[in-house]
């Protein structure tokens, strides 16, 4: 599998306060739905076919289920996701991908810089997240070209996520 360390996805957090845990990691506690909408990158017309290759919104929802399982099972990334509102994270990610790919969805999460500001996210953690996203897409049978197209559209978000 080709790893493309360019996507900033699952570290999207819901509104809440990040607090240090006993193990030194940070997590969002008392998360709630944010009222400030942030616009993901506008959809490109040719991305509608990519949206369909993912199975539309139901396919993106299923992808996020698989992705969260992988994130929680991963020793390196579990501390970022174990104590957050996982249902909200999955919903925000599915909605964000849907909007980016031209689906009829609304993304109501925060912008990437704000959502990740309280976390110490290094390049290695970011790269691992991309690997797990690719694994989830493979498990769902998303065509390789569609995977790469999504990753390319999401690539500019990396600079707003990696902050350490």
Z-matrix of the N, CA and C atoms (Angstrom, degrees):
N
C 1 1.447
C 2 1.518 1 108.24
N 3 1.300 2 116.95 1 134.84
C 4 1.462 3 123.16 2 178.85
C 5 1.519 4 109.34 3 -84.30
N 6 1.306 5 117.97 4 124.25
C 7 1.454 6 121.63 5 -179.92
C 8 1.518 7 109.33 6 -96.40
N 9 1.314 8 115.03 7 124.66
C 10 1.457 9 120.89 8 179.25
C 11 1.521 10 107.40 9 -114.68
N 12 1.340 11 118.84 10 99.08
C 13 1.466 12 120.92 11 -174.03
C 14 1.522 13 112.02 12 -78.91
N 15 1.341 14 116.61 13 68.45
C 16 1.451 15 118.67 14 -173.60
C 17 1.511 16 114.85 15 -134.79
N 18 1.293 17 119.76 16 5.60
C 19 1.452 18 118.61 17 -171.44
C 20 1.519 19 112.19 18 -113.04
N 21 1.282 20 117.19 19 144.48
C 22 1.456 21 122.70 20 178.56
C 23 1.499 22 107.79 21 -120.94
N 24 1.310 23 116.56 22 92.87
C 25 1.434 24 117.31 23 -170.74
C 26 1.503 25 114.48 24 -121.63
N 27 1.269 26 116.43 25 -76.80
C 28 1.442 27 120.48 26 -167.03
C 29 1.499 28 114.94 27 -70.48
N 30 1.275 29 118.03 28 -7.23
C 31 1.450 30 118.64 29 177.96
C 32 1.516 31 111.47 30 -82.71
N 33 1.322 32 116.76 31 8.13
C 34 1.452 33 120.63 32 174.54
C 35 1.518 34 106.27 33 -65.03
N 36 1.294 35 117.47 34 127.16
C 37 1.451 36 121.53 35 -179.46
C 38 1.518 37 109.90 36 -114.75
N 39 1.290 38 115.81 37 156.93
C 40 1.451 39 119.86 38 175.21
C 41 1.511 40 108.53 39 -83.60
N 42 1.312 41 116.21 40 165.99
C 43 1.457 42 120.03 41 179.13
C 44 1.518 43 108.60 42 -60.94
N 45 1.275 44 117.31 43 141.52
C 46 1.452 45 123.17 44 -179.10
C 47 1.504 46 107.78 45 162.98
N 48 1.283 47 116.52 46 -177.24
C 49 1.452 48 118.46 47 -179.61
C 50 1.511 49 109.58 48 -108.15
N 51 1.308 50 115.78 49 133.57
C 52 1.456 51 119.89 50 177.36
C 53 1.511 52 107.74 51 -86.49
N 54 1.308 53 115.45 52 128.27
C 55 1.451 54 120.23 53 -179.09
C 56 1.513 55 109.18 54 -129.19
N 57 1.339 56 116.73 55 142.88
C 58 1.461 57 117.99 56 177.53
C 59 1.523 58 110.13 57 -66.24
N 60 1.320 59 115.46 58 144.95
C 61 1.445 60 120.55 59 175.64
C 62 1.521 61 108.09 60 -101.57
N 63 1.297 62 115.99 61 174.16
C 64 1.457 63 120.94 62 -178.30
C 65 1.524 64 111.70 63 -60.26
N 66 1.343 65 117.50 64 -30.64
C 67 1.453 66 119.92 65 -177.86
C 68 1.519 67 112.76 66 -85.54
N 69 1.338 68 116.94 67 4.65
C 70 1.451 69 121.16 68 176.43
C 71 1.518 70 113.73 69 90.39
N 72 1.326 71 116.87 70 -10.81
C 73 1.469 72 119.29 71 178.21
C 74 1.523 73 108.86 72 -79.95
N 75 1.293 74 115.79 73 172.10
C 76 1.455 75 120.94 74 179.06
C 77 1.509 76 109.12 75 -119.92
N 78 1.310 77 116.05 76 145.28
C 79 1.454 78 121.57 77 176.16
C 80 1.503 79 109.11 78 -145.33
N 81 1.288 80 116.19 79 160.16
C 82 1.454 81 120.29 80 177.74
C 83 1.506 82 107.64 81 -90.96
N 84 1.319 83 115.92 82 128.13
C 85 1.448 84 120.81 83 177.90
C 86 1.508 85 108.64 84 -117.48
N 87 1.282 86 116.39 85 157.64
C 88 1.452 87 122.40 86 -179.05
C 89 1.524 88 110.61 87 51.24
N 90 1.303 89 115.08 88 45.85
C 91 1.458 90 119.29 89 -178.36
C 92 1.517 91 110.53 90 -70.04
N 93 1.305 92 115.15 91 145.69
C 94 1.455 93 121.21 92 175.94
C 95 1.512 94 108.18 93 -140.04
N 96 1.298 95 116.32 94 165.86
C 97 1.452 96 119.87 95 179.73
C 98 1.517 97 109.38 96 -70.87
N 99 1.310 98 115.47 97 133.83
C 100 1.452 99 120.40 98 -179.86
C 101 1.516 100 109.85 99 -77.60
N 102 1.311 101 116.96 100 149.58
C 103 1.452 102 120.57 101 178.28
C 104 1.515 103 110.96 102 -100.45
N 105 1.310 104 117.14 103 -10.29
C 106 1.453 105 121.53 104 179.75
C 107 1.517 106 109.13 105 -92.66
N 108 1.329 107 115.57 106 115.42
C 109 1.456 108 119.04 107 179.88
C 110 1.517 109 109.72 108 -82.51
N 111 1.301 110 115.59 109 140.94
C 112 1.458 111 121.68 110 175.82
C 113 1.515 112 107.58 111 -120.29
N 114 1.293 113 116.67 112 133.56
C 115 1.448 114 120.70 113 -177.80
C 116 1.513 115 110.77 114 -86.80
N 117 1.341 116 117.30 115 119.51
C 118 1.456 117 118.81 116 171.72
C 119 1.526 118 108.66 117 -70.75
N 120 1.296 119 116.00 118 174.35
C 121 1.462 120 120.49 119 179.61
C 122 1.524 121 109.32 120 -54.24
N 123 1.332 122 117.43 121 139.82
C 124 1.464 123 119.04 122 179.70
C 125 1.524 124 111.27 123 -64.02
N 126 1.310 125 114.83 124 146.85
C 127 1.461 126 120.09 125 -178.97
C 128 1.515 127 110.51 126 -71.19
N 129 1.304 128 114.83 127 142.64
C 130 1.451 129 121.53 128 174.09
C 131 1.524 130 106.49 129 -93.05
N 132 1.329 131 118.60 130 137.76
C 133 1.467 132 120.29 131 -176.93
C 134 1.531 133 113.51 132 -53.54
N 135 1.321 134 117.99 133 -37.93
C 136 1.464 135 120.01 134 -178.40
C 137 1.527 136 112.73 135 -70.64
N 138 1.326 137 117.30 136 -9.80
C 139 1.457 138 120.03 137 -178.79
C 140 1.522 139 113.06 138 -79.17
N 141 1.303 140 117.90 139 -11.12
C 142 1.464 141 120.25 140 179.27
C 143 1.536 142 110.62 141 -58.79
N 144 1.328 143 117.16 142 -38.05
C 145 1.469 144 120.57 143 177.38
C 146 1.530 145 110.48 144 -65.09
N 147 1.329 146 116.50 145 -35.59
C 148 1.463 147 120.70 146 176.96
C 149 1.523 148 109.31 147 -66.28
N 150 1.330 149 116.99 148 -42.55
C 151 1.464 150 122.33 149 176.68
C 152 1.530 151 109.70 150 -54.79
N 153 1.314 152 116.44 151 -45.07
C 154 1.465 153 120.85 152 179.58
C 155 1.529 154 111.00 153 -67.56
N 156 1.326 155 118.22 154 -34.59
C 157 1.467 156 121.48 155 178.26
C 158 1.527 157 111.71 156 -64.52
N 159 1.333 158 116.55 157 -26.57
C 160 1.461 159 121.36 158 176.21
C 161 1.525 160 112.14 159 -81.41
N 162 1.326 161 116.55 160 -7.76
C 163 1.463 162 120.13 161 -178.92
C 164 1.511 163 112.40 162 92.40
N 165 1.339 164 116.59 163 21.73
C 166 1.459 165 120.10 164 -179.36
C 167 1.517 166 111.22 165 66.03
N 168 1.304 167 116.40 166 -160.34
C 169 1.470 168 121.01 167 -178.26
C 170 1.529 169 111.80 168 -62.74
N 171 1.337 170 119.51 169 -42.29
C 172 1.475 171 118.30 170 177.26
C 173 1.533 172 112.17 171 -59.90
N 174 1.318 173 117.15 172 -37.25
C 175 1.458 174 120.24 173 177.96
C 176 1.517 175 112.38 174 -66.20
N 177 1.340 176 116.49 175 -39.09
C 178 1.468 177 120.48 176 177.57
C 179 1.523 178 110.74 177 -67.22
N 180 1.331 179 117.48 178 -39.52
C 181 1.466 180 120.41 179 176.65
C 182 1.530 181 110.36 180 -60.96
N 183 1.327 182 117.24 181 -44.48
C 184 1.470 183 121.00 182 179.04
C 185 1.521 184 110.79 183 -65.21
N 186 1.329 185 117.05 184 -38.96
C 187 1.464 186 121.05 185 177.45
C 188 1.520 187 110.67 186 -59.03
N 189 1.324 188 117.34 187 -43.20
C 190 1.461 189 120.62 188 -178.87
C 191 1.527 190 111.82 189 -66.86
N 192 1.325 191 117.25 190 -32.04
C 193 1.471 192 120.20 191 175.06
C 194 1.528 193 109.36 192 -61.55
N 195 1.324 194 115.98 193 -49.21
C 196 1.468 195 120.68 194 -179.85
C 197 1.529 196 111.16 195 -64.13
N 198 1.320 197 115.85 196 -42.14
C 199 1.463 198 121.73 197 -178.41
C 200 1.530 199 110.55 198 -61.34
N 201 1.331 200 117.20 199 -44.70
C 202 1.467 201 120.02 200 -179.23
C 203 1.522 202 110.58 201 -63.75
N 204 1.311 203 118.13 202 -38.83
C 205 1.472 204 120.92 203 177.67
C 206 1.529 205 109.46 204 -58.65
N 207 1.323 206 116.69 205 -44.92
C 208 1.464 207 120.60 206 179.46
C 209 1.531 208 111.56 207 -65.86
N 210 1.310 209 117.22 208 -41.30
C 211 1.471 210 120.79 209 179.65
C 212 1.521 211 111.40 210 -62.36
N 213 1.321 212 116.32 211 -43.16
C 214 1.461 213 120.28 212 -178.96
C 215 1.521 214 112.27 213 -70.16
N 216 1.324 215 117.09 214 -29.31
C 217 1.466 216 121.15 215 179.84
C 218 1.523 217 112.38 216 -81.49
N 219 1.318 218 117.06 217 -12.39
C 220 1.456 219 121.26 218 -175.78
C 221 1.531 220 110.81 219 -87.90
N 222 1.315 221 116.33 220 124.05
C 223 1.466 222 121.84 221 -178.35
C 224 1.529 223 112.59 222 -58.88
N 225 1.305 224 116.46 223 -38.30
C 226 1.465 225 121.12 224 -176.99
C 227 1.537 226 112.32 225 -73.69
N 228 1.316 227 118.24 226 -36.54
C 229 1.462 228 121.14 227 -174.12
C 230 1.518 229 114.36 228 -102.75
N 231 1.312 230 117.77 229 -16.81
C 232 1.459 231 120.45 230 179.38
C 233 1.522 232 113.14 231 -50.07
N 234 1.335 233 120.46 232 -42.74
C 235 1.471 234 119.20 233 -178.65
C 236 1.533 235 114.33 234 -59.49
N 237 1.313 236 117.96 235 -23.48
C 238 1.461 237 121.10 236 179.24
C 239 1.525 238 112.48 237 -81.76
N 240 1.337 239 117.40 238 -19.68
C 241 1.461 240 120.43 239 -171.97
C 242 1.517 241 115.30 240 -121.66
N 243 1.316 242 118.68 241 -15.26
C 244 1.458 243 120.92 242 -174.27
C 245 1.525 244 113.03 243 -65.79
N 246 1.304 245 117.86 244 -30.55
C 247 1.465 246 120.68 245 -173.18
C 248 1.525 247 112.93 246 -115.96
N 249 1.317 248 116.45 247 25.59
C 250 1.461 249 120.40 248 177.40
C 251 1.528 250 109.25 249 -109.10
N 252 1.290 251 115.84 250 169.07
C 253 1.458 252 121.48 251 174.03
C 254 1.528 253 106.87 252 -74.91
N 255 1.319 254 115.94 253 90.93
C 256 1.458 255 121.55 254 -173.14
C 257 1.524 256 112.23 255 -63.21
N 258 1.313 257 117.21 256 -36.19
C 259 1.470 258 119.76 257 178.21
C 260 1.522 259 110.55 258 -62.94
N 261 1.321 260 116.72 259 -40.80
C 262 1.462 261 120.22 260 179.13
C 263 1.526 262 111.14 261 -67.91
N 264 1.325 263 117.37 262 -40.19
C 265 1.461 264 120.81 263 178.64
C 266 1.523 265 109.48 264 -61.25
N 267 1.331 266 117.05 265 -46.76
C 268 1.461 267 120.70 266 179.78
C 269 1.525 268 111.27 267 -61.51
N 270 1.318 269 116.36 268 -41.96
C 271 1.468 270 120.06 269 179.62
C 272 1.524 271 110.66 270 -64.20
N 273 1.338 272 117.21 271 -47.03
C 274 1.462 273 120.12 272 -179.98
C 275 1.528 274 111.23 273 -60.81
N 276 1.314 275 116.84 274 -41.84
C 277 1.464 276 119.58 275 -179.95
C 278 1.524 277 111.85 276 -65.72
N 279 1.317 278 116.72 277 -45.83
C 280 1.462 279 119.88 278 179.34
C 281 1.529 280 110.21 279 -61.88
N 282 1.325 281 117.15 280 -43.01
C 283 1.471 282 120.94 281 178.59
C 284 1.519 283 111.09 282 -64.93
N 285 1.325 284 116.72 283 -42.06
C 286 1.462 285 120.46 284 -179.82
C 287 1.531 286 110.50 285 -62.87
N 288 1.315 287 117.45 286 -47.11
C 289 1.462 288 120.77 287 178.34
C 290 1.528 289 110.57 288 -61.67
N 291 1.316 290 116.33 289 -41.70
C 292 1.458 291 121.96 290 -179.43
C 293 1.526 292 110.78 291 -59.24
N 294 1.317 293 117.29 292 -47.79
C 295 1.466 294 121.68 293 179.65
C 296 1.526 295 110.00 294 -62.78
N 297 1.322 296 116.03 295 -47.27
C 298 1.463 297 120.77 296 -178.07
C 299 1.529 298 111.35 297 -59.62
N 300 1.328 299 115.90 298 -35.67
C 301 1.457 300 120.28 299 -177.56
C 302 1.531 301 113.30 300 -91.36
N 303 1.320 302 117.04 301 9.69
C 304 1.458 303 120.78 302 174.13
C 305 1.513 304 115.44 303 84.86
N 306 1.324 305 116.78 304 14.98
C 307 1.458 306 119.65 305 176.82
C 308 1.521 307 111.10 306 -77.03
N 309 1.301 308 116.08 307 167.36
C 310 1.460 309 122.19 308 -179.11
C 311 1.533 310 109.15 309 -88.34
N 312 1.327 311 115.56 310 74.39
C 313 1.459 312 121.90 311 -177.33
C 314 1.519 313 109.01 312 -135.39
N 315 1.317 314 115.08 313 168.14
C 316 1.458 315 121.56 314 175.06
C 317 1.518 316 108.16 315 -126.94
N 318 1.317 317 116.29 316 130.73
C 319 1.461 318 121.59 317 176.73
C 320 1.526 319 107.34 318 -99.84
N 321 1.329 320 116.93 319 125.12
C 322 1.462 321 121.38 320 -178.46
C 323 1.523 322 112.64 321 -116.27
N 324 1.315 323 117.36 322 11.43
C 325 1.458 324 120.96 323 -179.89
C 326 1.518 325 111.56 324 -80.04
N 327 1.302 326 113.70 325 175.11
C 328 1.465 327 120.23 326 179.08
C 329 1.517 328 110.74 327 -77.36
N 330 1.350 329 116.28 328 165.44
C 331 1.456 330 118.76 329 174.61
C 332 1.525 331 108.13 330 -71.20
N 333 1.313 332 115.99 331 160.35
C 334 1.462 333 121.60 332 -171.72
C 335 1.525 334 113.54 333 -62.19
N 336 1.295 335 118.17 334 -41.03
C 337 1.467 336 120.60 335 -179.44
C 338 1.532 337 110.31 336 -61.78
N 339 1.304 338 116.94 337 -48.20
C 340 1.471 339 121.51 338 -179.89
C 341 1.525 340 111.25 339 -64.70
N 342 1.316 341 116.66 340 -42.83
C 343 1.462 342 120.89 341 -176.65
C 344 1.526 343 113.09 342 -64.21
N 345 1.330 344 117.49 343 -25.52
C 346 1.458 345 121.13 344 -174.90
C 347 1.517 346 114.20 345 -111.07
N 348 1.302 347 117.28 346 -0.15
C 349 1.466 348 121.82 347 -173.92
C 350 1.529 349 113.30 348 -59.25
N 351 1.299 350 118.21 349 -33.96
C 352 1.462 351 121.03 350 -175.78
C 353 1.525 352 114.00 351 -88.63
N 354 1.310 353 116.45 352 0.07
C 355 1.452 354 121.32 353 -179.45
C 356 1.515 355 109.78 354 -107.38
N 357 1.308 356 116.14 355 148.03
C 358 1.462 357 121.21 356 175.31
C 359 1.517 358 107.23 357 -96.47
N 360 1.318 359 115.86 358 94.02
C 361 1.452 360 121.93 359 -175.01
C 362 1.520 361 108.94 360 -107.51
N 363 1.315 362 114.41 361 117.98
C 364 1.462 363 121.18 362 -179.62
C 365 1.526 364 109.92 363 -97.64
N 366 1.300 365 115.02 364 165.19
C 367 1.465 366 121.19 365 178.88
C 368 1.531 367 111.42 366 -57.26
N 369 1.328 368 117.29 367 -40.48
C 370 1.472 369 120.59 368 -179.15
C 371 1.528 370 111.46 369 -62.50
N 372 1.310 371 117.75 370 -39.78
C 373 1.460 372 120.96 371 179.06
C 374 1.526 373 110.42 372 -69.23
N 375 1.294 374 115.14 373 -40.14
C 376 1.456 375 120.56 374 177.72
C 377 1.535 376 110.08 375 -61.33
N 378 1.325 377 116.58 376 -46.81
C 379 1.455 378 121.03 377 179.60
C 380 1.530 379 111.56 378 -61.60
N 381 1.319 380 116.32 379 -39.38
C 382 1.467 381 120.17 380 178.83
C 383 1.525 382 110.36 381 -64.37
N 384 1.310 383 117.02 382 -39.92
C 385 1.456 384 120.94 383 177.82
C 386 1.532 385 110.43 384 -59.82
N 387 1.317 386 116.76 385 -42.47
C 388 1.466 387 120.73 386 178.61
C 389 1.526 388 110.16 387 -62.40
N 390 1.323 389 117.28 388 -42.65
C 391 1.459 390 120.68 389 177.97
C 392 1.526 391 110.95 390 -58.19
N 393 1.324 392 115.36 391 -43.28
C 394 1.466 393 119.29 392 -178.77
C 395 1.527 394 111.68 393 -70.50
N 396 1.308 395 117.45 394 -35.64
C 397 1.458 396 119.98 395 175.25
C 398 1.523 397 109.88 396 -62.80
N 399 1.326 398 116.17 397 -43.25
C 400 1.464 399 119.52 398 178.14
C 401 1.533 400 110.88 399 -62.86
N 402 1.315 401 117.23 400 -40.38
C 403 1.463 402 120.60 401 178.18
C 404 1.530 403 110.15 402 -62.76
N 405 1.312 404 117.47 403 -42.06
C 406 1.467 405 121.02 404 178.56
C 407 1.527 406 110.76 405 -64.04
N 408 1.330 407 116.70 406 -40.73
C 409 1.464 408 119.61 407 178.50
C 410 1.523 409 110.96 408 -65.37
N 411 1.332 410 116.98 409 -39.75
C 412 1.467 411 121.36 410 176.99
C 413 1.524 412 110.02 411 -61.12
N 414 1.337 413 116.69 412 -46.48
C 415 1.465 414 121.08 413 -179.48
C 416 1.521 415 111.59 414 -59.97
N 417 1.323 416 116.99 415 -33.31
C 418 1.466 417 121.74 416 -179.49
C 419 1.516 418 111.79 417 -83.87
N 420 1.328 419 117.47 418 -5.08
C 421 1.453 420 120.46 419 178.93
C 422 1.519 421 114.22 420 76.36
N 423 1.325 422 117.41 421 24.17
C 424 1.459 423 120.96 422 177.85
C 425 1.529 424 108.01 423 -69.86
N 426 1.331 425 117.68 424 127.42
C 427 1.460 426 119.40 425 -179.75
C 428 1.529 427 111.88 426 -55.98
N 429 1.324 428 116.01 427 143.52
C 430 1.461 429 121.96 428 -176.57
C 431 1.526 430 112.08 429 -56.36
N 432 1.322 431 117.73 430 -40.90
C 433 1.474 432 120.60 431 179.62
C 434 1.526 433 111.11 432 -62.99
N 435 1.333 434 117.45 433 -38.15
C 436 1.465 435 121.07 434 178.20
C 437 1.525 436 110.17 435 -68.18
N 438 1.327 437 116.90 436 -39.97
C 439 1.466 438 120.30 437 176.70
C 440 1.527 439 110.20 438 -57.78
N 441 1.323 440 115.48 439 -50.28
C 442 1.468 441 119.60 440 -177.98
C 443 1.518 442 112.38 441 -63.59
N 444 1.320 443 116.60 442 -36.63
C 445 1.468 444 119.75 443 -179.75
C 446 1.527 445 110.06 444 -65.65
N 447 1.321 446 117.32 445 -43.59
C 448 1.464 447 120.25 446 177.63
C 449 1.524 448 110.40 447 -62.29
N 450 1.317 449 117.26 448 -47.39
C 451 1.464 450 120.63 449 -179.17
C 452 1.526 451 111.32 450 -59.58
N 453 1.314 452 116.75 451 -38.51
C 454 1.467 453 120.22 452 179.06
C 455 1.527 454 111.84 453 -65.53
N 456 1.319 455 116.67 454 -39.16
C 457 1.463 456 120.16 455 179.14
C 458 1.529 457 110.91 456 -69.57
N 459 1.328 458 116.64 457 -33.31
C 460 1.466 459 120.97 458 -178.43
C 461 1.531 460 113.03 459 -83.47
N 462 1.312 461 117.39 460 -14.56
C 463 1.469 462 122.28 461 -174.26
C 464 1.520 463 114.90 462 -49.90
N 465 1.307 464 120.84 463 -43.39
C 466 1.461 465 119.91 464 -177.49
C 467 1.535 466 114.62 465 -61.53
N 468 1.319 467 117.67 466 -17.12
C 469 1.458 468 120.47 467 179.70
C 470 1.526 469 112.66 468 -71.51
N 471 1.325 470 118.16 469 -18.77
C 472 1.460 471 120.98 470 -175.87
C 473 1.528 472 111.85 471 -54.67
N 474 1.315 473 117.10 472 -43.99
C 475 1.469 474 119.34 473 -176.74
C 476 1.528 475 112.90 474 -63.95
N 477 1.326 476 117.18 475 -19.97
C 478 1.456 477 119.92 476 177.76
C 479 1.518 478 112.77 477 -90.84
N 480 1.319 479 117.71 478 -10.43
C 481 1.459 480 121.76 479 -177.11
C 482 1.523 481 111.84 480 -100.63
N 483 1.317 482 117.53 481 -51.21
C 484 1.462 483 120.82 482 -178.75
C 485 1.528 484 107.82 483 -72.07
N 486 1.327 485 114.80 484 122.11
C 487 1.473 486 118.85 485 -174.33
C 488 1.525 487 113.12 486 -135.91
N 489 1.294 488 117.91 487 9.82
C 490 1.483 489 120.48 488 -178.76
C 491 1.504 490 109.27 489 -127.40
